[in-house]
Amino acid sequence: MPHCALDQDLNPPTLKDVRDAAYTLQGISTLTPLLENVEVNAALGGRLLLKCENMQRTGAFKFRGAYNRISRMDTTQKKRGVITYSSGNHAQGVALAARILGTSALIVMPKDAPPAKIEATQALSAEVVFFDRDTQASDAVVQALCAKTGRIIVPPSEDRRILAGGGTVALEILEQASGADIDGVLVPCGGGGITAASAIVMQALSPDTQVFGAEPELFDDTRRSLIAGKRLENPKGRKTVCDAIMTPTPNALTFSINQQLLAGVVTATDNDVRAAMLFAFEHFKTVIEPGAAVGLAAILNGQADIKGKTVAVVITGGNVDLDNFSAAHGAAQKTRG
């Protein structure tokens, strides 16, 4: 009889884990650019660096952790296949990694996920099952399907190997910055995985660099949880344009790391996010999705201080369809007046 195969490693990754992941990803993941614009720097009064994971394979950083995790499965485990839950970016990362590494993927996705992300996941040969995020818990749906199929869970962030893969983004920022002192790093925060992994890398290699999470104003569970000293949930029924980071609560592993290492969390409204998407398009000629824009939005709305500083912002993904991208830009232009 099939049984649920958790096989999670709930220990925080070390710098060695991240470096091992970087070696595993050599020639597999894309070395994404660290963009800079001299005119933007002059206008902001500081140095802004954009780490563009929207140019990563599958259009988001999630491929890094998914590949690093699945690559460490043995032949017997790969025969069982993998299962995960995601609104789209982790789904596509797992689907592609599974296809490359010769296993199959079953993805649990919210029924209100962007159609483009659903279609892209299915195009990568993954099987998709839907759930209602307002009435069902994604982890419960995954557990039930896992028990039936015997697949191995590859969670979005709550695993040392997933986090180590995500941490390679921060490792590359330091390498690409060519020795410049980075005062701060802003990282979009949903479950908190890449935020935590970035903080681990910076603590080890650039301890004076402050790492901040960045959240949508209406989905600020990590910000409120850090203040309360315990994990808090977002109220049910809330919506945001930042579909990629509409998580119900920080997960236990990443919150324990972020509680120790983060300098804080900044937030942005949906209008701020739309303005940041337009800003990135106009000044950096790059397309970013709403959830990936919250760090940049916090720079532009003044919550994150950049004057006289060098600040890197992780652009976590670019998976936004043309209609939503156009709508976001139209709304930003109207607000601009």
Secondary structure, DSSP 4 states (H G I P E B T S, - for coil): ----B-----SPPPHHHHHHHHHHHTTTS----EE--HHHHHHHTSEEEEEEGGGSGGGBTHHHHHHHHHTT--HHHHHH-EEEE-SSHHHHHHHHHHHHTT--EEEEEETTS-HHHHHHHHHTT-EEEEE-TTTS-HHHHHHHHHHHH-PEE--SS-SHHHHHHHHHHHHHHHHHTTTPPP-EEEEE-SSSHHHHHHHHHHHHH-TT-EEEEEEEGGG-HHHHHHHHTS--PPPTT---S-GGG--SS--HHHHHHHHHH--EEEEE-HHHHHHHHHHHHHHH-----GGGSHHHHHHHTTSS--TTSEEEEEE-B----HHHHHHHHHHHHHHH-
